[in-house]
Amino acid sequence: MKHYLWHRIVYFFLKHTAARIVKLKFNYKCVKSAGPDVPSLVVSNHSTNLDPALIGLVFSRHMYFIASEHALRNGFPSKVLKFLFDPIPINKSRTDINAIKDTIRRIHAGSSVCIFPEGDRSFTGTTAPVAVSTAKLVKTSGADLVTFRIDGGFFTSPRWSKSLRRGEVSGRMVNKYPAASLKEMTDEQVLDLIERDIYENAYGRQEKKPIRFRGKDLAEHIETVLYLCPRCHSIGTIHSQGNDFFCTCGLYATYTDTGFLAGEALPFATITAWDNWQAEQLALLAKGAGEKPICTDDNQRLWRVCSARSSALVGEGQLQMSLQELRCAGRVFPLAQITRLIIVDQMTLQFSLKDGTHYEIHSSTPRSATKYLEILRVARVVYNA
């Protein structure tokens, strides 16, 4: 906070330079606002990696942002990020008490802080449920609550994709709730306000008002979200090239510039519908697998996260997961010892163990990370853990 004046200068400079470039590239429409006039928590859905810039273009007053600690372990670029913006690092694979304390400290010092309570960008275009801990943070901070929603970000920058598309993105402040009124609400009531205000159903909106999102190689890396073939029911056999994707069994489909899927006898028109189906099917496959591996990926790298600033390579090799354990690079991790498993960026798996250690698994080739989260979810149900 001793560099607050410097952070304000950087914020305003980039708002009128680099952020304007983002506005043009995304075809971003927004209604400007002076922003919170008192220290506030700004809560928004999370649709692109450049959401902070999109929010900054709406609010004229400076604010800090919470960022994944993963983004602060990239050497020199991370040092630049820290120097310019001083984001609040958070380890998303566990409840990060330090991030909560830092957020409250900055609010009490007179600053506003923006958080993305979903924790992750959506792979399917629907806003993820928000944890009740976000509502608790809002009430504990004693700050006003400002809700914000970004529409169109999912089709402009799909989390699973390697490329951007130009269509139309919009952002606006939805509501502002004074701290005094929040104090009288229960945690669940505050949570309901947040989830209602930031909820985005990308395909639902696209069905009502189709917008074309033009770009190159529209389907490439779609296998990072679509891991189960509806024709042959094989896992990890879908591959992509250009605007098309296909399975080794002969399934062939196209990702269109409106975001819908097209193909002969293709049972799904949206990624959301496909993902709902494959999650159900994977649960059935997992429950019938016994102690055998349910899915396997080669050429994986296992890293131990030593701190919010560094990590060390443990080994390289195959990744596989059963309902009992996760194996990677010769190391075995019983699922009962994993406290949380999340996805960072597009394919990186990050998890924490009960002993307090943290790991990441990186892939050299496109592969789905979401299937591993689904297997862990099934294991928790099966073993009531």
ZITA-V577724 format. One record per helix or strand. SS is the DSSP state (h for helix, s for strand). FROM is the first residue (numbers start at 1). LEN is the number of residues. Records with the same first field share a line. If there is no record, write none. Layout:
SS = FROM-LEN ; FROM-LEN
This chain:
h = 4-12 ; 18-9 ; 51-6 ; 69-4 ; 76-10 ; 97-12 ; 132-10 ; 153-4 ; 179-5 ; 187-12 ; 202-7 ; 222-3 ; 271-17 ; 335-3 ; 370-13
s = 28-3 ; 33-1 ; 40-5 ; 59-1 ; 64-5 ; 88-3 ; 113-3 ; 126-1 ; 144-8 ; 166-1 ; 169-9 ; 201-1 ; 214-1 ; 228-1 ; 235-1 ; 238-4 ; 244-4 ; 252-4 ; 261-2 ; 295-11 ; 311-11 ; 325-4 ; 331-4 ; 338-7 ; 348-6 ; 358-6
